[in-house]
Amino acid sequence: MTYPARMRAAILVFAAFAAGWGPAFAQPAGDSAKGAARLKICHGFGCHFQSQLDLGAADARRISAILAAGRASPHAERAAVSKAVQYYESRAASVVGVRDHAKSNARQWHRRGQMDCIDESTNTRTFLLYLERRGLLKHHTVQRNVTRGFLIDGRYPHSTAVLRDRSGEKWTIDSWYTPTGGPPDIMKLSQWLTRGVMGVR
C-alpha cells in the first residue's frame, strides 16, 4: 500500500509525537492569582506553528462560571467542560486568525490555523490543565493523551485528550471532528478506542 508524500510525512510526524519525540504537551504558563495565563496554541499539523493565547481575568471569570454549572455530578462537569472547550477554541481562533475546519487532513498540511489531531489534542490538554490548576475540575483529573490506530490495523492514527473521573472511568475530549468552537466528542475511552476504521467515524 502506498500513500501520497504529504500523507507519509503526516504519518511520520504523528509517529514521532506518539513515541514522545516531539515537544512536550504545552503547560499553561504565566498563571497569576488574578486569573491571567498564557497558553500555547499548536496549529499547522504537528505543532508546526505555535501561537500564544493570553487569557485574562475576564476569561477566567467566564470559564469559572461555565464550570460552576457542572459541579453537581461528573456528567454535568463533562457537559460544562464541553462548553468551556468551545469558548477556549473561539478565543484561540481570534489569536491564530483562522478557524480550523472539521477533520483537517494531509491536504491542509502546514497551513496556518488548520489542525491535525496532534494539534487538537495538545491544545485541548493544555486547556484542561489550565482548568485543573485553577481547581475548576471537581470530578475529573487530566490524563495523558491517548492514541489509537497505526494503519496496519486498518485505522489512521488518531489522538485525543483524556479525563478520568473518580470512579476510574476515562473519557475522551476529542475536538478534531468539529470545526473550531464546535462541541468536542466526549465518550468513554473504551468506546473511542474501538472506532476509527478507515472511512468510518
C-alpha positions in Angstrom: 0.0 0.0 0.0 1.4 3.4 -1.0 0.5 6.9 0.3 0.9 10.4 -1.1 4.0 12.2 0.1 2.1 14.5 2.4 0.3 11.6 4.0 3.6 9.8 4.6 5.0 12.9 6.1 2.0 13.3 8.3 2.3 9.7 9.5 6.0 10.2 10.3 5.2 13.3 12.4 2.4 11.5 14.1 4.6 8.6 14.9 7.2 10.9 16.4 4.7 12.5 18.7 3.1 9.2 19.7 6.6 8.0 20.6 7.2 11.1 22.7 9.9 12.6 20.4 8.0 15.9 19.7 7.7 18.9 22.0 6.1 18.2 25.4 2.4 18.8 25.7 2.1 22.5 26.4 1.7 23.6 30.0 -0.2 26.7 31.0 2.3 29.4 31.7 2.2 32.8 33.4 -0.5 31.9 35.9 -1.4 34.5 38.4 -3.8 34.9 41.3 -5.7 37.4 39.1 -6.5 34.7 36.6 -4.1 35.6 33.8 -2.4 32.8 31.9 -0.6 32.3 28.7 -1.4 29.2 26.7 0.4 27.8 23.7 -1.8 27.1 20.6 -0.5 24.5 18.2 -1.6 24.6 14.6 -0.3 23.8 11.1 -0.1 20.0 11.9 2.2 18.5 14.5 2.6 21.9 16.2 4.4 23.3 13.1 3.2 26.7 14.1 2.7 27.9 17.7 0.8 31.0 18.8 0.2 32.4 22.2 -3.2 33.0 23.8 -3.3 35.3 26.8 -6.4 34.5 29.0 -7.1 37.4 31.3 -9.3 38.0 34.3 -12.4 38.3 32.2 -11.7 35.0 30.5 -11.1 33.4 33.9 -14.4 34.7 35.3 -16.3 33.4 32.2 -14.6 30.0 32.3 -15.2 29.7 36.1 -18.9 30.4 35.5 -19.1 27.8 32.9 -17.5 25.1 35.1 -19.6 26.2 38.1 -22.7 24.8 36.3 -21.1 21.3 36.3 -20.4 20.9 40.0 -23.4 18.6 40.7 -22.0 15.4 39.1 -19.3 14.0 36.7 -21.9 14.0 33.9 -22.7 17.7 34.5 -19.0 18.5 34.7 -18.3 16.9 31.3 -21.1 18.9 29.8 -19.5 22.1 31.3 -16.1 21.1 30.0 -17.6 20.8 26.5 -18.8 24.4 26.7 -15.6 25.6 28.2 -13.6 24.0 25.4 -15.8 25.6 22.8 -15.2 29.0 24.5 -11.4 28.4 24.6 -11.3 27.4 21.0 -13.1 30.5 19.9 -10.6 32.6 21.8 -7.7 30.7 20.3 -9.1 31.3 16.8 -9.1 35.1 17.5 -5.3 34.8 18.1 -4.5 32.4 15.2 -6.7 34.4 12.8 -8.1 31.3 11.1 -11.0 29.0 12.1 -10.0 25.3 11.7 -12.1 23.0 9.5 -13.5 19.8 10.9 -11.3 16.7 10.4 -8.4 18.5 8.8 -6.3 16.1 6.7 -3.0 15.9 4.9 -4.2 18.2 2.1 -4.1 21.1 4.7 -0.5 20.2 5.8 1.4 23.2 7.2 -1.5 25.7 6.6 -1.7 28.2 9.4 -4.8 27.7 11.6 -5.5 24.2 10.4 -5.1 21.5 13.0 -4.5 17.7 12.9 -5.3 15.6 15.9 -1.9 16.2 17.4 -2.6 20.0 17.4 -6.2 19.5 18.6 -5.4 17.0 21.4 -2.3 19.0 22.6 -4.4 22.2 22.7 -7.3 20.6 24.5 -5.0 19.0 27.1 -3.3 22.4 27.6 -6.7 23.9 28.4 -7.8 21.1 30.6 -4.6 21.5 32.6 -5.5 25.2 32.9 -8.8 24.2 34.4 -7.2 21.7 36.7 -4.6 24.1 38.0 -7.3 26.5 38.9 -9.3 23.9 40.9 -12.2 24.1 38.4 -12.4 20.3 37.9 -14.2 18.8 40.8 -15.0 15.3 39.4 -12.1 14.6 37.0 -8.4 14.7 36.6 -6.4 15.3 33.4 -4.6 12.3 31.9 -2.0 11.8 29.2 -3.3 11.9 25.7 -4.2 8.6 24.1 -3.6 7.4 20.5 -5.4 4.7 18.5 -4.6 3.1 15.1 -1.5 2.8 13.1 -2.6 1.9 9.5 -1.7 -1.8 9.8 -4.8 -2.3 11.9 -7.0 -0.7 9.2 -7.1 2.7 11.1 -5.5 6.0 10.6 -3.6 7.2 13.6 -5.6 9.5 15.8 -5.1 11.1 19.2 -7.3 12.6 21.9 -7.2 14.4 25.2 -8.5 12.4 28.2 -10.1 13.0 31.6 -10.5 10.4 34.4 -13.5 10.5 36.7 -13.4 9.5 40.4 -14.7 6.0 39.6 -11.6 5.4 37.4 -13.6 5.7 34.1 -11.7 7.6 31.4 -13.4 9.9 28.9 -12.2 11.4 25.6 -12.3 15.1 24.9 -11.8 15.0 21.1 -12.1 18.3 19.2 -10.9 17.0 15.8 -14.3 16.0 14.4 -15.8 19.5 14.6 -14.7 22.9 13.4 -13.2 25.5 15.8 -15.7 26.2 18.6 -17.8 23.1 18.0 -18.6 20.6 20.7 -15.9 18.0 21.2 -16.6 14.3 21.1 -16.9 13.2 24.8 -17.3 9.5 25.2 -15.8 6.6 27.2 -12.3 6.0 26.2 -13.1 2.3 25.9 -15.7 3.1 23.2 -13.4 5.6 21.4 -10.6 3.1 21.1 -12.9 0.7 19.1 -13.6 3.4 16.5 -11.6 4.8 13.6 -11.8 2.1 10.9 -10.8 3.8 7.6 -13.7 5.8 6.3 -15.8 5.3 9.5 -16.0 7.7 12.4 
